[in-house]
Amino acid sequence: MSWRATATLLLTAWGALAFGAVYPWAFVPLFIGCVAVGAVALLQRSGADRTDNTLALAVPLVLLVAAIGIQLIPMSARTIQWISPETDLFLRRYEVGYATLVQSHPLSIRPRATMVALSATGALAIVFLGLARTLDRKDTLQIVRGVTGLGVVLALIGIVQHALWNGKIYGFWTPVQTGLSFGPFVNRNHFAGWMLMAMPLAGGYFCGRVARGMRRVKPGWRNRLLWFSSTEASETIFVGVAVLLMALSVTLSTSRSGILGLLAAVVISGWFIARRQITASRRAIVTAYLVFVLLIVVGWGRIDRLAARFADDDTVTFGNRAGIWTDSWHIARQFPIVGTGLNTYGVSTLFYQTVDLEKHFTAAHSDYLQLLAEGGVLVSVPALLVILVLAWTVRRRFREVASDTTDYWIRVGAVTGIVAIALQEVADFSLQIPANAMLLTVLLALAVRRPTSARRSAKGPTSNA
């Protein structure tokens, strides 16, 4: 296994197994490791095509990091009042001595929290650029296999722990918010978010292996069935079981956003299959498998329990999310230009929260609204630019890779996982968990990396397996 794949999998596994890396002792090593891996990868020699690819992706990321950095530049109270009057009013109430003793203050209402966000964004941007620049086909296959195996481990931890739950993660760690944990994650929604990315990636790999295997099989259902008993099919069967276990774990977590994201992932996967599996037999095999996954997941997860979960009063009121979203929109309107500072939502709600005052909400339960509130136009515009450039690059890569190949289907799985987590973030904040942000970074790198066939087209034909 290459050092890139090994390091990537170690970082991904550390984040997921260390309670989602939500504690400083877990996320500090994670981000340091990201910087180290990304820097070494970027310093490696590479062809001009890879360098151009890195530059196109780096520009919007640099703008995003710079925008967050501007929130940390010390400014006088008069300057702050001119740029963001509401920031000045907030600091006069929140920061002791701000108006009389402090000579300068950043635009962020809590600079230390924004510095953490800046460090995380910078670290993930570096490892993303390094992986996008240097990953080859061998690295990709190793990473996908590793993530699939890790997904099985996490799913089994969640399933077993669900059956033997004693209020402690791993049997010894008591989370602050009891009753919300699943697997090694403190919050079941965040566990579901990780699975929403890993499961489609494994599903794409499964489709690729089926497509590759069926090309070598003689016509006839008997030959196709015999292939599933071959040595080559053993890994395909394992990947299929892995997808099933991951989907089941999402259902057992009873995360509503996770279950809806799971259904969306299955629909997206089915759409790709209907369009790209070029033979009826392949479409039948993979479609039958997706239906089988849904039946097993719903049956084992107990449809009556799932129905009750979606029918309770908390669902009708979106778990107070409607009120939180209203407050978040109000904060965004009060701080339209520069926001409150990335990673400061929990501080801003000390004064701006109006719903369910017996609790203190530290997240907007919608990463899009929280970005508007914390980043304002200053950070939101570069973030949107990053999304647009990534989408353009992914579309370009799909045009460069041959359809019905393993590479193509891995990209399909990566993109499906990205879309699934993007949908979950409408009503949740899974990507604020370092482990989930790390896995998303890996999926993005897999989706935008330049295909081996495209890099070597000038040297002659390559295998499209």
Long-range contacts (C-beta under 8 A, 24 or more apart in sequence): 1-142, 2-138, 2-139, 2-142, 4-37, 4-41, 4-131, 4-134, 4-135, 4-139, 5-138, 5-139, 5-142, 5-143, 5-146, 7-33, 7-37, 8-37, 8-127, 8-131, 8-143, 8-146, 8-442, 9-142, 9-143, 9-146, 9-147, 9-150, 11-37, 11-127, 11-438, 12-146, 12-147, 12-150, 12-435, 12-438, 12-439, 12-442, 13-146, 13-150, 15-434, 15-435, 15-438, 15-439, 16-150, 16-154, 16-184, 16-185, 16-194, 16-435, 16-439, 17-154, 17-184, 18-184, 18-435, 19-169, 19-173, 19-184, 19-185, 19-186, 20-184, 20-185, 20-186, 20-187, 20-190, 20-191, 20-194, 20-433, 20-434, 20-435, 20-436, 21-433, 21-434, 21-435, 21-438, 22-186, 22-433, 22-434, 26-434, 27-120, 27-434, 30-434, 30-435, 30-438, 31-119, 31-120, 31-123, 31-124, 31-434, 32-123, 34-123, 34-124, 34-126, 34-127, 34-438, 34-441, 35-122, 35-123, 35-126, 35-127, 37-127, 37-130, 37-131, 38-123, 38-125, 38-126, 38-127, 38-128, 38-129, 38-130, 38-131, 39-126, 39-130, 40-130, 41-127, 41-129, 41-130, 41-131, 41-133, 41-134, 42-126, 42-129, 42-130, 42-133, 44-133, 44-134, 46-133, 46-134, 47-455, 49-450, 49-454, 49-455, 50-133, 50-134, 50-450, 50-455, 51-133, 53-132, 53-133, 53-393, 53-448, 53-450, 54-129, 54-132, 54-133, 56-389, 56-393, 57-128, 57-129, 57-132, 57-389, 57-390, 57-393, 57-448, 58-129, 59-389, 60-382, 60-385, 60-386, 60-388, 60-389, 61-125, 61-128, 61-129, 61-386, 63-382, 63-385, 64-121, 64-125, 64-379, 64-382, 64-383, 64-385, 64-386, 65-118, 65-121, 65-122, 65-125, 66-382, 67-375, 67-378, 67-379, 67-381, 67-382, 68-114, 68-117, 68-118, 68-121, 68-342, 68-375, 68-379, 69-118, 70-107, 70-338, 70-378, 71-106, 71-107, 71-108, 71-114, 71-338, 71-339, 71-341, 71-342, 71-375, 71-378, 71-379, 72-106, 72-107, 72-108, 72-111, 72-114, 72-115, 72-118, 72-341, 73-106, 73-107, 74-104, 74-105, 74-106, 75-104, 75-105, 75-106, 75-107, 76-103, 76-104, 77-102, 77-104, 77-105, 80-105, 80-107, 83-107, 83-337, 83-338, 84-335, 84-337, 84-338, 84-376, 86-334, 86-335, 87-335, 87-338, 87-340, 90-340, 90-348, 90-351, 93-351, 94-347, 94-350, 94-351, 106-341, 107-338, 107-341, 108-340, 108-341, 108-342, 108-344, 109-340, 109-341, 109-344, 109-347, 109-348, 110-341, 110-343, 110-344, 110-347, 111-341, 113-341, 113-342, 113-343, 113-344, 113-347, 114-341, 114-342, 114-343, 114-344, 116-343, 117-342, 117-343, 118-342, 120-434, 120-437, 121-342, 124-437, 124-438, 124-441, 127-441, 128-441, 128-444, 128-445, 131-441, 131-442, 131-445, 131-449, 132-444, 132-445, 132-448, 132-449, 135-445, 135-446, 135-449, 136-452, 137-407, 137-452, 140-407, 140-410, 140-446, 140-449, 141-406, 141-410, 143-442, 143-446, 144-201, 144-202, 144-205, 144-410, 144-413, 144-446, 145-205, 147-198, 147-201, 147-202, 147-439, 147-442, 148-198, 148-201, 148-202, 148-205, 148-239, 148-242, 149-242, 150-198, 151-195, 151-198, 151-199, 151-202, 151-242, 151-245, 151-246, 152-241, 152-242, 152-245, 152-246, 154-183, 154-184, 154-191, 154-194, 154-195, 154-198, 154-246, 154-249, 155-183, 155-195, 155-242, 155-245, 155-246, 155-248, 155-249, 156-245, 157-183, 157-184, 158-182, 158-183, 158-191, 158-249, 158-252, 158-253, 159-245, 159-248, 159-249, 159-252, 162-252, 162-253, 182-249, 182-252, 182-253, 182-255, 183-249, 183-253, 185-433, 185-435, 187-433, 188-253, 188-254, 188-255, 188-258, 189-253, 189-255, 189-257, 189-258, 189-424, 189-428, 189-430, 190-430, 190-433, 190-435, 190-436, 191-249, 191-253, 191-255, 191-258, 192-250, 192-253, 192-255, 192-257, 192-258, 192-259, 192-261, 192-262, 192-424, 192-430, 193-257, 193-258, 193-261, 193-421, 193-424, 193-428, 193-430, 193-431, 193-433, 193-436, 194-430, 194-433, 194-435, 194-436, 194-439, 195-246, 195-247, 195-249, 195-250, 195-258, 195-262, 196-250, 196-258, 196-261, 196-262, 196-265, 196-417, 196-420, 196-421, 196-424, 196-430, 197-417, 197-418, 197-420, 197-421, 197-436, 197-439, 197-440, 197-443, 198-246, 198-417, 198-439, 199-243, 199-246, 199-247, 199-250, 199-262, 199-265, 199-417, 200-265, 200-268, 200-269, 200-413, 200-414, 200-416, 200-417, 200-420, 201-410, 201-413, 201-414, 201-416, 201-417, 201-443, 201-446, 202-239, 202-242, 202-243, 202-246, 202-413, 203-243, 203-265, 203-269, 203-413, 203-416, 204-269, 204-409, 204-410, 204-411, 204-412, 204-413, 204-414, 204-416, 205-239, 205-406, 205-409, 205-410, 205-413, 206-236, 206-239, 206-240, 206-243, 206-286, 206-289, 207-269, 207-272, 207-273, 207-277, 207-286, 207-409, 207-412, 207-413, 208-405, 208-406, 208-407, 208-408, 208-409, 208-410, 209-235, 209-236, 209-239, 209-406, 210-236, 210-282, 210-285, 210-286, 211-277, 211-282, 211-404, 211-405, 211-406, 211-409, 212-405, 212-406, 212-465, 214-279, 214-281, 214-282, 214-285, 221-281, 224-281, 224-285, 240-289, 243-293, 244-292, 244-293, 244-296, 244-297, 247-293, 247-297, 248-296, 248-297, 248-300, 248-301, 250-297, 251-297, 251-298, 251-300, 251-301, 251-306, 252-300, 252-301, 254-305, 254-306, 254-309, 256-309, 256-310, 256-315, 257-424, 257-427, 257-428, 258-424, 259-306, 260-423, 260-424, 261-420, 261-421, 261-423, 261-424, 262-297, 262-420, 264-419, 264-420, 264-423, 265-416, 265-417, 265-419, 265-420, 266-290, 266-293, 266-294, 268-416, 268-419, 268-420, 269-412, 269-413, 269-416, 272-412, 272-416, 276-403, 276-404, 276-408, 276-412, 277-404, 278-403, 278-404, 318-427, 319-365, 320-355, 320-356, 321-365, 321-366, 321-427, 323-354, 323-355, 323-356, 324-355, 324-361, 324-364, 324-365, 324-366, 325-364, 325-365, 325-366, 325-369, 326-354, 326-355, 327-352, 327-353, 327-354, 327-355, 327-361, 327-364, 328-364, 328-366, 328-369, 328-370, 328-372, 328-373, 329-369, 329-372, 329-373, 331-373, 332-369, 332-372, 332-373, 332-376, 335-373, 335-376, 336-376, 336-377, 337-376, 337-377, 337-378, 338-375, 338-376, 338-377, 338-378, 339-372, 339-373, 339-374, 339-375, 339-376, 339-378, 339-379, 339-380, 340-373, 340-374, 341-374, 342-374, 342-375, 342-379, 343-374, 344-374, 345-370, 345-373, 345-374, 348-373, 348-374, 363-429, 363-432, 364-429, 365-427, 365-428, 365-429, 366-425, 366-426, 366-427, 366-428, 366-429, 367-425, 367-428, 367-429, 367-431, 367-432, 368-425, 368-426, 370-429, 390-444, 390-447, 390-448, 393-448, 394-447, 394-448, 397-447, 397-448, 397-449, 397-450, 397-451, 400-450, 400-451, 400-453, 400-454, 401-451, 401-453, 401-454, 402-453, 402-464, 405-464, 405-465, 406-465, 407-451, 407-452, 407-453, 407-464, 410-446, 411-446, 411-447, 414-443, 414-444, 414-446, 414-447, 415-447, 417-443, 418-443, 418-444, 418-447
